[in-house]
Amino acid sequence: MKSVVFVTLVLVGFMASAEEKNCTVKGMHCEACVEMVKDRVCENKDFEVCDVKIKEGSKPKTGLLHIKTKDTKVKIDEKAINTAMADTRYSVTCK
């Protein structure tokens, strides 16, 4: 019986994980672009991980954004990210 309870708790722990997404950022082409996206998106204190980089070898150059929330209750809001980027030339699409 103890092993059934343990396995159930482990499975529930895996199912209740933080949200994580990989996003494409169109319009990025240089390190200044990377810094601008970081300034706009990574300031969110709900993100445990927020990495921004230029995708190597992409033509036209494209940015990559990897984000993960700290808390299982927090969801990544793609609309809010695009709103933060509204006055830039970048657009974000997440998977």
C-alpha positions in Angstrom: 0.0 0.0 0.0 2.8 2.4 0.8 4.4 1.9 -2.6 1.1 2.7 -4.3 0.8 6.0 -2.4 4.4 6.8 -3.1 4.0 6.2 -6.9 0.8 8.3 -7.0 2.6 11.2 -5.3 5.5 11.0 -7.7 3.2 11.0 -10.7 1.2 13.9 -9.4 4.5 15.8 -8.8 5.5 15.3 -12.5 2.1 16.4 -13.8 2.1 19.6 -11.8 5.2 21.1 -13.3 5.9 24.7 -14.3 5.0 25.8 -17.8 7.8 26.0 -20.3 7.7 27.3 -23.9 10.1 27.8 -26.7 9.3 30.9 -28.8 10.4 32.4 -32.1 11.0 36.1 -32.3 10.8 37.5 -35.7 12.7 40.7 -36.5 15.8 40.1 -34.4 19.2 40.3 -36.0 21.9 41.4 -33.5 22.9 41.4 -29.8 21.1 44.8 -29.3 17.9 43.0 -30.3 18.7 40.3 -27.8 19.1 42.9 -25.0 15.9 44.7 -26.0 13.8 41.4 -25.9 15.4 40.5 -22.5 14.6 44.0 -21.1 10.9 43.6 -22.2 10.2 40.0 -21.5 12.7 38.7 -18.9 11.8 41.4 -16.3 8.8 39.2 -15.5 9.5 37.9 -11.9 7.3 34.8 -12.6 9.9 33.3 -14.9 12.5 31.0 -13.5 14.2 30.7 -17.0 14.2 33.4 -19.6 16.9 33.0 -22.3 17.1 35.0 -25.5 19.5 34.3 -28.4 19.8 34.6 -32.2 19.2 31.4 -34.0 22.4 30.4 -35.7 22.3 30.1 -39.5 18.7 31.3 -39.9 18.0 33.5 -42.9 16.5 35.9 -42.2 17.9 36.0 -38.7 15.4 34.9 -36.1 15.5 35.1 -32.3 14.8 32.3 -29.9 13.1 32.8 -26.6 13.0 30.0 -24.0 10.9 30.7 -20.9 9.8 28.7 -17.9 7.6 29.8 -15.0 8.7 29.4 -11.4 5.3 28.3 -10.2 2.9 25.7 -11.5 0.0 28.1 -11.1 1.5 30.7 -13.4 0.9 30.3 -17.2 2.9 31.9 -20.0 0.8 34.5 -21.7 1.9 34.9 -25.3 -0.5 37.9 -25.7 1.1 39.7 -22.8 4.6 39.1 -24.3 3.5 40.5 -27.6 1.9 43.5 -25.8 5.3 44.2 -24.1 6.9 44.1 -27.5 4.2 46.3 -29.2 6.3 49.3 -29.9 9.2 47.3 -31.4 9.5 45.6 -34.7 9.5 42.1 -33.1 6.7 39.5 -33.0 6.7 36.5 -30.8 5.2 33.1 -31.5 5.4 30.3 -28.9 5.0 26.6 -29.0 
